[in-house]
Amino acid sequence: MDIRSRFDAVMAQMNAAVAEDAAADSAWEQRRAEAARDGELGALWQRVQKRIDRGETSVDDVFNGADDSDDATLLREQATERLRQVSKEMDAAADEDPQAPDLRREGAAVLQELADNLQELRDRIEGMR
């Protein structure tokens, strides 16, 4: 298989994965929006969802800071605090797990391999130009 065929195959796989992720994200977002509308996520989310439904904001704007309303600010603060809590819980669990250092090393190795593969793909693309 020549390099162009390999590249096309990789791109096709990536496009399929992106489409699959987008569909899953869309389904998740629809469930989240319905739960927010119904008040299942609390009054704060319900108010923000009303603004989203009216086209005044978006979930992305809420969390990237483009929406600077009081409700969006509170949601960002809550999300930041929850991430801190989850991070602490994960660190505590990792400290108790005798395999944690191995898992961290394996994770770092996988990330490095992905970075190397991405760089190789970039180099190949650049070479085709």
Summary of the structure (lengths in Angstrom):
residues: 129
radius of gyration: 20.9
end to end distance: 19.2
largest distance: 57.2
contacts: 287
relative contact order: 0.07
helix: 84%
strand: 0%
